[in-house]
Amino acid sequence: MARKVCITGLGIVSPIGNNVPAFLASLRAGRSGIRVLAGQPPTRGMRVGGVVDIDLSAHVPAAKATTMDRVAQLAFIAANEAITASRVGNVPPDLSRAGVYLGCSIGGAQALENAYAEHFLRDGKRIKPFSVVQTMANSAAGQIALEYGCHGPSLTYSNACSSSAVSIGEAYRAIKHGYVDCVITGGSEAMLVPGIINAWEALRTLAIPDLSAPETSCRPFAKDRTGLVLAEGAAILVLEDWECARARGANIIAVISGYGANTDASHITKPDVAGQSMTIHAALADAGLACEQIGYVNAHGTATLAGDVVETSAIKEVFGAYAKSLPVSSTKSMHGHVMGATGAVELVATICALREQFLPPTINLLQPDPECDLDYVPNRAREGASITHVMSNSFAFGGSNACLIVSEAP
Amino acid sequence: MSDLNQEELREKLKAMISEEFKIPMDKLTPEATIESLGIDSLSLIDFIFDIEDKLKLEMPDSRTPLKTLADVYAEIEKATPKG
């Protein structure tokens, strides 16, 4: 019999806040975390990104930090917040049997670039012995399992931009179907290093930085959008079997009620209306909800020219006439595209919206696009919402789509 | 080998290990095992790489298990001056 899955802990480290309260405050204020990247060799002028402003050494003990790239350290810090929150209750969750399911698209990007620089530019004999353990994509999952003594499965999903939506969805299924009672899940990404940014620039999908107002460079659904803005960060959720959480008197934040995942198989990068709408349908069916019951959608909304139009079409296809009155926003306008962590970051934003009954805005939406004609909650957060079920979309290169639905705890 | 004699080199290495791993000098006997000193095996390799740079040495490629401080000293003593 399928079990109910709840969220008992949340943690985040992002360009708009290094804990859940700070992140929530930024969502409410419509604050952008996008800025000019320092220390980057510009190939074509200025570069912008969503940078996490944090002193890692204040949060990660030095002996542990030597074995971790920035990507694992961000995850480590977010996990600490989530697990601390989950310990509220008569008894803490039993982490010794917990799984760790994370999403990450690149792995330890800085460690990898350092190793390449040493190999190709210097004598190649001083590649750090920790390069492999810092670079491997599952380093964050391994480090979290090690820190908290989690002996359940640790799995790392690398599905580009849907990595952490998939990791959370698969964690939800693992609990739902009884393979595990508790999973630490989410994602982490830290890839703002010159070589990777250069590769992204070559794809011609990055936003052209706004020279006069760099923080407004990401403009989802706006006529003057020019592309996505790369960002870094981590978001972690503690998921538990509903009965286990209830039995230990846990603080239940919300319930994961639906998950859909599929693959376009139509083009390696071009988004696809049919694929996206199918994954949204699948999540609704899994949740057993009619589309009119969804009160808010956190869009994938990358601000690429093609992506925003395709997602708008997919939402219209699924929600029909109701689409016109359904609030849809892209919080990437504030935190940027956190790649392998973005699904988790946006799910935390979606959960904040549900818990606080407000709608996070799509900022920088000053010029409406006739091809993007939904209610994107432009520029200002909307307070006093009345929402029970909320949705977060994630669509990735490789055609990998995922949709998660979160509901109020009954 | 560097231009230090064996005894001088060992004293210098001991001081560097003490500083790097925050271990009192009196615990750093040659027989002490790396594990008992609480030194992580990868951190030790990282340290040895640093020694090569600081003392301008070049160590031969080796798979000798480094179980005790004496093993570490012996490994470093196999090094040749760089350049």
Interface residues (C-beta under 8 A of the other chain):
Chain A: A63 T66 T67 R126 K128 P129 F130 V133
Chain B: D40 L42 S43 I45 D46 F49 D53
